[in-house]
Amino acid sequence: MPRIALLFKGNIISSTSFELEELIIGRDFGCTIQIDSLAIAPKHLKINHEQEGYVVTALNDQFPLTLDHKRVETATLKHGDLLQIGKHSLEFIDDGMSDVASPSIIQNVAELKRDEEPPKEPSRSNLTGILQILSGSNIGRVIPLNRPLIKIGKSGEACAVIAYRKSGYHLSFLEGATPPKVNQQSIVDHSYLLKNGDQIEFGDTSMYFQETAL
């Protein structure tokens, strides 16, 4: 069954199964998913189960809704889509729509921002990090960290993110039975600022982090 995961600063706060034909998300207590934040409209958005799929619709012109860095009024959601509302994010998770096979697959998702303005993508010249796969069938593959947020793994099973901020690249654990390790240390309830040479282990995959100096 599809789910909506509510995230704040890269950490999952709640996960709501889509058991109703319509979800209302906003600041009001009567909303299906209630978010206590002045950056959220009393009724910010709704998600309906329609014939073409799950459709999100913005409900208040004064409170923006963004999908993949673009403000939207309405859109049909697909697995892994990340909606930005104020300081929070909503990830649409539909395991039946996912074709991500293992934590060795790296998937780009929308940026998580800490401010209340519509997210702006950092300059590409700042995004100089890479991951090199050290194990498995993709051994030797180099993954450029050229997006503000990179998701590692599969939503609903094992998932982590690497987010680019002013201070650098931060690794955060989202969900799963086993959190990632950096240099043999587990990353559970906090984000970790990656440094050159850090070795990341997640699932059955090992990765090496490197950031090129500007």
Salt bridges, closest charged atoms under 4 A:
ASP28 OD2 - LYS43 NZ 3.35
ASP81 OD1 - LYS78 NZ 3.14
GLU91 OE2 - LYS151 NZ 2.70
ASP95 OD2 - ARG3 NH2 3.90
GLU111 OE1 - HIS69 ND1 3.84
GLU111 OE2 - LYS113 NZ 3.42
GLU121 OE2 - ARG124 NH2 2.59
GLU157 OE2 - LYS154 NZ 3.35
ASP189 OD1 - HIS190 ND1 3.39
